[in-house]
């Protein structure tokens, strides 16, 4: 109850990707379902930026931080 799974993508990610590009990475490169309620974490090559993709019942969200 109340648990959220967090999954880190193991390759550097282009931070210009929108939710379409990130959900495609989730589905095809990671082999996971982006609609399952998990948080998918992507980091750029230098490790200075992070983006998190998640689906909240009806809409995708992408949050980023430098």
N, CA, C and O of each residue as an XYZ file, in Angstrom:
264
protein
N       0.837     -1.182      0.000
C       0.000      0.000      0.000
C       0.881      1.245      0.000
O       1.806      1.343      0.807
N       0.614      2.185     -0.881
C       1.331      3.445     -0.916
C       2.745      3.354     -1.441
O       3.515      4.301     -1.277
N       3.117      2.249     -2.067
C       4.472      2.108     -2.583
C       4.535      2.535     -4.038
O       3.654      2.213     -4.835
N       5.588      3.265     -4.370
C       5.815      3.689     -5.748
C       7.158      3.141     -6.181
O       8.163      3.314     -5.491
N       7.170      2.485     -7.318
C       8.398      1.923     -7.865
C       9.124      3.002     -8.659
O       8.498      3.730     -9.430
N      10.432      3.112     -8.479
C      11.246      4.062     -9.213
C      12.255      3.266    -10.036
O      12.948      2.393     -9.514
N      12.328      3.583    -11.348
C      13.204      2.859    -12.253
C      14.161      3.847    -12.902
O      13.726      4.837    -13.492
N      15.467      3.587    -12.800
C      16.488      4.434    -13.392
C      16.908      3.866    -14.738
O      17.289      2.699    -14.833
N      16.837      4.693    -15.784
C      17.320      4.295    -17.106
C      18.838      4.356    -17.065
O      19.398      5.383    -16.682
N      19.511      3.291    -17.447
C      20.948      3.153    -17.268
C      21.842      3.814    -18.295
O      23.064      3.699    -18.206
N      21.267      4.503    -19.271
C      22.062      5.157    -20.307
C      21.860      6.669    -20.222
O      20.807      7.125    -19.775
N      22.863      7.458    -20.650
C      22.656      8.914    -20.703
C      21.500      9.248    -21.643
O      21.325      8.604    -22.678
N      20.720     10.251    -21.279
C      19.517     10.600    -22.026
C      19.585     12.041    -22.511
O      20.056     12.929    -21.799
N      19.111     12.259    -23.721
C      18.999     13.601    -24.289
C      17.877     14.327    -23.547
O      16.717     13.925    -23.639
N      18.205     15.373    -22.825
C      17.224     16.076    -22.004
C      16.242     16.925    -22.816
O      15.349     17.548    -22.242
N      16.395     16.956    -24.131
C      15.420     17.660    -24.971
C      14.191     16.806    -25.257
O      13.208     17.300    -25.809
N      14.239     15.530    -24.887
C      13.102     14.638    -25.145
C      11.887     15.066    -24.332
O      11.997     15.427    -23.160
N      10.727     15.017    -24.979
C       9.463     15.299    -24.301
C       8.926     13.985    -23.730
O       9.616     12.966    -23.744
N       7.685     14.021    -23.227
C       7.115     12.790    -22.690
C       6.979     11.714    -23.752
O       7.054     10.529    -23.430
N       6.777     12.099    -25.034
C       6.679     11.094    -26.101
C       7.983     10.314    -26.238
O       7.976      9.086    -26.324
N       9.103     11.037    -26.258
C      10.401     10.383    -26.388
C      10.764      9.560    -25.163
O      11.324      8.471    -25.286
N      10.451     10.073    -23.992
C      10.764      9.342    -22.771
C       9.894      8.108    -22.592
O      10.369      7.074    -22.121
N       8.625      8.208    -22.965
C       7.778      7.012    -22.847
C       8.172      5.973    -23.878
O       8.015      4.776    -23.636
N       8.688      6.411    -25.041
C       9.184      5.456    -26.042
C      10.421      4.732    -25.510
O      10.557      3.524    -25.707
N      11.323      5.449    -24.842
C      12.488      4.805    -24.212
C      12.033      3.803    -23.155
O      12.567      2.698    -23.064
N      11.057      4.192    -22.370
C      10.540      3.310    -21.325
C       9.988      2.026    -21.928
O      10.288      0.925    -21.465
N       9.185      2.184    -22.955
C       8.518      1.040    -23.569
C       9.482      0.163    -24.360
O       9.471     -1.058    -24.204
N      10.319      0.767    -25.209
C      11.130     -0.013    -26.146
C      12.525     -0.349    -25.615
O      12.956     -1.496    -25.736
N      13.232      0.599    -25.039
C      14.592      0.334    -24.557
C      14.585     -0.407    -23.221
O      15.430     -1.269    -22.978
N      13.631     -0.068    -22.360
C      13.573     -0.699    -21.041
C      12.626     -1.886    -21.014
O      12.714     -2.722    -20.114
N      11.721     -1.976    -21.983
C      10.770     -3.080    -22.031
C       9.724     -3.031    -20.930
O       9.220     -4.066    -20.494
N       9.396     -1.808    -20.479
C       8.437     -1.644    -19.388
C       7.224     -0.840    -19.849
O       7.281     -0.152    -20.868
N       6.148     -0.930    -19.111
C       4.917     -0.222    -19.448
C       4.901      1.143    -18.757
O       4.819      1.202    -17.530
N       4.975      2.230    -19.510
C       5.018      3.553    -18.889
C       3.736      3.950    -18.170
O       3.723      4.947    -17.447
N       2.669      3.200    -18.351
C       1.390      3.522    -17.710
C       1.182      2.805    -16.379
O       0.100      2.892    -15.799
N       2.197      2.101    -15.887
C       1.990      1.249    -14.705
C       2.129      1.970    -13.362
O       2.069      1.324    -12.316
N       2.313      3.290    -13.370
C       2.375      4.040    -12.128
C       3.763      4.209    -11.544
O       3.923      4.869    -10.517
N       4.770      3.623    -12.179
C       6.142      3.779    -11.705
C       6.691      5.142    -12.103
O       6.173      5.795    -13.009
N       7.744      5.560    -11.413
C       8.484      6.763    -11.781
C       9.687      6.319    -12.600
O      10.453      5.463    -12.158
N       9.862      6.886    -13.780
C      10.980      6.547    -14.644
C      11.941      7.723    -14.652
O      11.568      8.841    -15.009
N      13.192      7.462    -14.254
C      14.183      8.509    -14.039
C      15.238      8.438    -15.145
O      15.772      7.372    -15.450
N      15.522      9.601    -15.733
C      16.494      9.723    -16.818
C      17.507     10.801    -16.443
O      17.135     11.850    -15.919
N      18.790     10.542    -16.712
C      19.861     11.465    -16.352
C      20.695     11.745    -17.598
O      20.908     10.859    -18.426
N      21.170     12.999    -17.726
C      21.997     13.336    -18.886
C      23.412     12.768    -18.722
O      23.754     12.203    -17.683
N      24.217     12.930    -19.765
C      25.552     12.339    -19.807
C      26.440     12.801    -18.648
O      27.160     11.992    -18.062
N      26.396     14.069    -18.320
C      27.249     14.607    -17.255
C      26.684     14.388    -15.851
O      27.373     14.622    -14.858
N      25.451     13.945    -15.772
C      24.830     13.706    -14.472
C      24.342     14.961    -13.785
O      24.018     14.934    -12.598
N      24.284     16.078    -14.528
C      23.868     17.336    -13.940
C      22.394     17.657    -14.119
O      21.892     18.616    -13.534
N      21.692     16.860    -14.927
C      20.258     17.075    -15.137
C      19.522     15.758    -14.978
O      20.049     14.687    -15.276
N      18.299     15.865    -14.504
C      17.462     14.693    -14.287
C      16.054     15.001    -14.782
O      15.566     16.122    -14.638
N      15.409     13.998    -15.364
C      13.997     14.111    -15.754
C      13.288     12.877    -15.228
O      13.828     11.771    -15.243
N      12.072     13.091    -14.767
C      11.259     11.994    -14.241
C       9.954     11.959    -15.014
O       9.265     12.971    -15.140
N       9.625     10.794    -15.526
C       8.383     10.570    -16.262
C       7.455      9.751    -15.383
O       7.860      8.740    -14.808
N       6.203     10.194    -15.282
C       5.210      9.382    -14.589
C       3.829      9.638    -15.177
O       3.563     10.686    -15.766
N       2.966      8.656    -15.000
C       1.605      8.706    -15.517
C       0.653      8.728    -14.338
O       0.718      7.871    -13.456
N      -0.230      9.710    -14.328
C      -1.167      9.874    -13.207
C      -2.601      9.666    -13.683
O      -3.354     10.626    -13.848
N      -2.965      8.428    -13.898
C      -4.318      7.996    -14.260
C      -4.821      8.483    -15.611
O      -5.537      7.744    -16.286
N      -4.475      9.695    -16.034
C      -5.006     10.174    -17.304
C      -4.007     10.996    -18.112
O      -4.278     11.316    -19.270
N      -2.872     11.343    -17.537
C      -1.942     12.234    -18.244
C      -0.499     11.935    -17.841
O      -0.226     11.569    -16.697
N       0.424     12.095    -18.799
C       1.853     11.967    -18.510
C       2.375     13.272    -17.942
O       1.935     14.354    -18.330
N       3.314     13.159    -17.022
C       4.021     14.306    -16.480
C       5.507     14.089    -16.673
O       5.998     12.968    -16.543
N       6.218     15.147    -16.980
C       7.674     15.123    -17.033
C       8.163     16.246    -16.154
O       7.791     17.404    -16.349
N       8.985     15.917    -15.198
C       9.568     16.921    -14.299
C      11.069     16.880    -14.481
O      11.663     15.805    -14.571
N      11.677     18.038    -14.534
C      13.114     18.110    -14.705
C      13.759     18.999    -13.670
O      13.111     19.859    -13.074
N      15.044     18.779    -13.462
C      15.799     19.570    -12.496
C      17.235     19.665    -12.969
O      17.835     18.672    -13.381
N      17.783     20.873    -12.905
C      19.201     21.061    -13.223
C      19.985     21.053    -11.947
O      21.208     21.196    -11.973
